[in-house]
Amino acid sequence: MTTTITGAFTSIDTIRNTMDELIAIGIDREKIFADVENNELKVMVPDDIEFEVTKIIKRHQPFDMSAYHR
């Protein structure tokens, strides 16, 4: 199964920093989407690494976060 994790941030710089950290742990760039208009970061990951990815996103202090399981 796949989970889409969405984090809402106050700045695009924070989104870029979060993306860099996710790529550094091996998340494919193709699975990471930056919505610049809404200052949101969406990451599609397998369920088994959802906890690790959520932990990284939370470290960058999003003001809102959600997960959608497929």
N, C-alpha and C positions, 0 to 999 in steps of 0.2 A: 504494500500500500504506500501511497504518497501523501505527504502533508505539505500544504502551502502555509508558510508562516509569514505574516505581515506585521511589520513594525512601522509606526508613524513617528517621525522625528521632527525636530524644530529646524534642522538645517541640512542642506545637501552635503556639506562637509562631513557631518556625522554619518550620513548614509554611505559616502565614499569610504570612510574609515572602517565602517562595519563590513562593507563589501570586501575590502582588502583583507580583513581578518578572516572572513569566510573562505575566500580564495586560497589564503595561506594554509588552511587546514584541509584543502582538497576539494572543496565544493566547486563544481564546474561553473564557469562564468555564464554558461548558457542557462543555468538554473536560477540565476539571480537577476532580478528585474528592479530597476530604480524608476519609480514614478515621480519625476521631478515636480510636476504640477501639484501633486498632493503631498509631497515630502514623505513618500512611503517606500519601503523596501520590501519586496516579496521574494521569498526563497522557497523553491520546491525541492524537498528532500525525502528520502526514504524514511519511514516511520522509526526505524531503529536508530537514527541519529538525530531525531527531533529534539531530544533533551539537550544534546551538546550544542546544536545550532541555536536553540532558544536561549541557552545560557550566554552565548556570545552576543546575541542581539541585545539581551537585557543589560549586559555590561556597558552598552553604549547609550543606555537610558532613554528608550523610546517613551513617549507620553501615552502611547496606546499600542496594544499588541493583540493579535488574534491568530488562531490556527484553524485551518480547514482540512479535514481528513477525507481522503477519497478512497 
